[in-house]
């Protein structure tokens, strides 16, 4: 399924988030609001939410985004992944799979709740609250253009590239 244009009206949040990235073998932690981040670049933002570092679907999604990073860059988009994992978990995940995308540690779930991606899940008869794999595409002005919730990880980046290509 393609990424869909959206009628949702979510704006980029103005509260700080912790972004973890690797640069020249060192980890950098930036505390910045996503609204400020997009305002300071001339690029759009693909913000994708995933349940957990080092799990099969999440690893597939992160490595596919890394593999297609130049194509998204050519289309004018930065990519940031978001999960509830710790900064340390993100550092390990980035190192283990040589990821070239930054990850947001949302351990307090503030960003997840802002985007309404925490939902009840039924795991083997047990109802739990879990993060629903979702993606949100913002243009360079910070306007939400596409949103998809409950998406499938495999080949999502290909589908998204097809959607965003001119």
C-alpha positions as CSV (number, residue, x, y, z in Angstrom):
1,X,0.0,0.0,0.0
2,X,1.3,3.4,-0.9
3,X,1.8,6.3,1.5
4,X,-1.4,8.2,1.5
5,X,-2.0,11.9,1.3
6,X,-3.6,12.9,4.5
7,X,-6.4,14.9,5.9
8,X,-4.7,14.8,9.3
9,X,-3.5,18.2,10.5
10,X,-0.7,17.4,12.9
11,X,1.9,20.1,13.2
12,X,5.5,19.6,14.0
13,X,5.9,19.8,17.8
14,X,7.7,22.6,19.5
15,X,9.1,20.7,22.5
16,X,12.7,19.3,22.5
17,X,13.4,15.7,21.6
18,X,16.7,13.8,21.9
19,X,18.1,12.9,18.5
20,X,20.9,10.3,18.4
21,X,23.2,10.1,15.5
22,X,26.7,8.8,14.6
23,X,29.3,11.0,13.0
24,X,32.8,9.9,12.3
25,X,32.7,7.1,14.9
26,X,31.2,9.3,17.7
27,X,27.7,9.6,18.9
28,X,26.1,13.0,19.0
29,X,22.9,13.7,21.1
30,X,21.0,16.8,20.0
31,X,18.1,18.2,22.0
32,X,16.0,20.2,19.5
33,X,12.4,20.6,18.6
34,X,11.3,19.1,15.3
35,X,9.7,22.4,14.4
36,X,13.0,24.2,14.8
37,X,14.9,21.4,13.0
38,X,12.8,21.7,9.8
39,X,12.8,25.5,10.0
40,X,16.6,25.5,10.0
41,X,16.9,23.3,6.9
42,X,15.6,23.6,3.4
43,X,14.3,20.0,3.5
44,X,11.2,18.1,4.4
45,X,11.1,15.5,7.1
46,X,10.0,11.8,7.1
47,X,9.3,10.9,10.7
48,X,8.7,7.2,11.2
49,X,7.8,5.4,14.4
50,X,8.8,1.8,15.1
51,X,8.2,-0.5,18.0
52,X,11.7,-1.6,19.1
53,X,15.3,-1.5,18.3
54,X,17.0,-4.8,17.1
55,X,13.7,-6.5,16.2
56,X,13.3,-8.0,12.7
57,X,10.7,-5.6,11.2
58,X,12.3,-2.5,12.8
59,X,15.7,-3.6,11.6
60,X,14.4,-4.1,8.1
61,X,12.8,-0.7,8.1
62,X,15.9,1.1,9.4
63,X,18.3,-0.6,7.1
64,X,16.1,0.1,4.1
65,X,15.9,3.8,5.0
66,X,19.7,3.8,5.3
67,X,20.1,2.1,1.9
68,X,17.8,4.6,0.2
69,X,19.1,7.7,2.1
70,X,20.6,9.4,-1.0
71,X,17.3,9.0,-3.0
72,X,15.3,10.6,-0.2
73,X,18.0,13.3,0.1
74,X,17.7,14.0,-3.7
75,X,13.9,14.4,-3.2
76,X,14.6,16.9,-0.4
77,X,13.8,14.9,2.7
78,X,15.6,14.1,5.9
79,X,14.6,10.9,7.7
80,X,14.4,10.3,11.5
81,X,13.2,7.2,13.2
82,X,11.4,7.2,16.6
83,X,11.0,4.6,19.2
84,X,10.6,4.4,23.0
85,X,14.1,2.9,23.3
86,X,16.8,4.5,25.4
87,X,19.7,6.6,23.9
88,X,22.0,3.7,24.7
89,X,19.8,1.2,22.9
90,X,19.8,3.5,19.8
91,X,23.6,3.8,19.9
92,X,23.8,0.0,19.9
93,X,21.2,-0.3,17.1
94,X,23.0,2.3,15.0
95,X,26.4,0.6,15.5
96,X,25.2,-2.9,15.0
97,X,23.5,-2.2,11.6
98,X,25.7,0.7,10.4
99,X,22.6,2.9,10.3
100,X,23.0,6.4,8.7
101,X,19.7,7.8,9.9
102,X,19.3,9.6,13.2
103,X,17.0,8.1,15.8
104,X,14.9,9.8,18.5
105,X,14.8,8.3,22.0
106,X,11.2,8.9,23.2
107,X,11.5,7.0,26.5
108,X,8.8,9.2,28.1
109,X,6.5,8.6,25.1
110,X,5.8,12.4,24.8
111,X,6.3,12.4,21.0
112,X,4.5,9.1,20.6
113,X,1.5,10.4,22.3
114,X,1.7,13.7,20.4
115,X,1.4,11.7,17.1
116,X,-1.1,9.3,18.7
117,X,0.8,6.1,17.8
118,X,0.4,4.3,21.2
119,X,-2.5,1.9,20.9
120,X,-3.9,-1.2,22.5
121,X,-2.5,-4.4,20.9
122,X,-3.7,-8.0,21.5
123,X,-0.6,-10.2,22.0
124,X,-1.6,-13.8,22.4
125,X,-4.8,-12.8,24.3
126,X,-3.1,-10.2,26.4
127,X,-4.1,-6.6,25.8
128,X,-1.0,-4.3,26.0
129,X,-0.2,-0.8,24.9
130,X,2.2,-0.8,22.1
131,X,3.7,1.6,19.5
132,X,2.0,1.3,16.1
133,X,4.4,1.4,13.2
134,X,3.6,4.7,11.4
135,X,5.2,7.3,9.2
136,X,4.5,11.0,8.7
137,X,5.9,13.1,5.8
138,X,6.3,16.9,6.3
139,X,7.3,19.3,3.5
140,X,10.0,21.9,3.9
141,X,7.5,24.3,5.4
142,X,6.6,21.8,8.1
143,X,3.2,21.0,6.7
144,X,2.1,17.3,7.0
145,X,1.5,15.9,3.5
146,X,1.3,12.2,4.0
147,X,0.5,9.9,7.0
148,X,0.3,6.2,7.3
149,X,-0.5,4.2,10.4
150,X,-0.2,0.5,11.0
151,X,2.2,0.1,8.1
152,X,4.2,-3.0,7.0
153,X,7.9,-2.5,7.4
154,X,9.1,-4.6,4.4
155,X,9.6,-2.6,1.3
156,X,7.9,0.5,2.8
157,X,10.8,2.7,1.7
158,X,10.3,1.7,-1.9
159,X,6.6,2.4,-1.7
160,X,7.3,5.8,-0.1
161,X,9.9,6.7,-2.7
162,X,7.3,5.9,-5.4
163,X,4.8,8.1,-3.7
164,X,7.1,11.1,-3.3
165,X,8.8,10.9,-6.7
166,X,7.9,13.9,-8.9
